[in-house]
Amino acid sequence: MFRRTFWFTAGAAAGVWATTKVNRKLKQLTPESLAAQAANKAIEAGHKLKDFALDVRDGMVQREAELGEALGLNDHPDAELPPGRRFAVIENRSPDKPDTNNSTNKKTKYLDNTRYSYNRNEDH
């Protein structure tokens, strides 16, 4: 009699344990639970990306400071800037006017680079 009672109790306990385990797993697989898990993973990934971006920014600032020191960019903040460059440009001629100058004797004028943009990628 004692043996039957023992095995009955052991079987009932195993059944309760298995039922509890299966119910927990089924609750984890419901759409609401899966959505909550995905949201938590997304938030965690966002925090990791934010930390990565902050680390990159700190490294970038540190490297810029090192390069500025190595190149001497931080030595004289009050120094005067050099004058702007000037570019030689061939004058535009209209096709109806005769060319009084030989093609080897073209007039040039100088343009200030602050007024005209010479970015080759500007019109593309």
N, C-alpha and C positions, 0 to 999 in steps of 0.2 A: 504494500500500500504506500509506503513511504517513497519507494522508487517511482511509482506512477505520479505522485504529487510533485516530486522533484522535476521530472521531465515535462509535466504539464506547465509548471511555473517557468521553467527554462524556455519552453516554446512560446509561451505568452510574452515573456520579456523580449525574446528575439523578434517576435512579430511587432510589438510596440516600437522597438528600436528601428526596425526596417521601415515601418509605416512613417515614423517621424522623419527618418532620413529621406524617404521618397517625397514626402510632402514639402520638405525644405527645398529640395532640388526643383520640384515643380513650381514653387513660388519664385525661385530665381529665374525661371525660364518664361515667366509671364511677360507680355509686352511692356507693361509699366516698369517692371524690374529691369528689363533689358535697356529701356530708355534711360532710366536713372543711372545704370552702370555706364552707359555710353556717355552721358553728360558728365559724370565724375571723371571718366578717362579724358574727356576733352578739356575739362578744367585743369586737370593735372598736366596735360600736354601744353596747355597755354602758359601755365606757370613755368614749366621747364623752358619753353621758348623765350619767355620774358627774361628769365635768368640768363639764358644764353646771349640774348641781345645786349643785356647790361654788361656782361663779361666782355663781349666784343667791343662795345663802346668804350669801356675802361681801357682795354688794350689798345684801341685806336688812339685815344687821347694820350696814353703813355708813349706810344710810338711816335706820334706827331711831336711831342715834346722832345723826345730823343733826337729826331731828325732836325727840328728847329735849332736845338743846341749844337748839333754836329755841323749844320750849315751856317750857323751864325745868324740866324734870322731874328733871334731875340736879343742880340747885342745892343743895337742902336735903334731904338724905336723912334727917336726924333730926327734921324737922318733924312735928308731931302731925297726925294725920288729922282731918278734920271729923267731927262726930257723924253717925250714920246718919239717914236720913230716916224720917219716920213718916207712915203713910197713914191717912186717915179711912175707916172701913168701916162700913156700915150693919149694925146688929145683926140677926141672924137671928131671926125670930119664928115660932112654931109656928102652924099654921092654926087649932087649936082654941081658942087664947087670944084673947079680944077685944082689939082694938086700943084701948088706953086713951089712947094719944097720937094726936093728929091726924096725918094723913099729912104735914102740913107741919112737924110738930114731932118728927121722928125722932131717936132717940138715936144717937149715934155713939161708937165707941170707937177708940182708936188702937192700931195694931199695929206692933211693931218689925219692920222689913223683914228683919232677919237671921234671924228665926224662920219667916216664911212666904214662900213663893216666889210671885211674881206674874208668872211667865213665861207669856205668852199661848200660846206654842207647846208648852208642857209636856204638855198633855193631848191633843194632836192627833195 
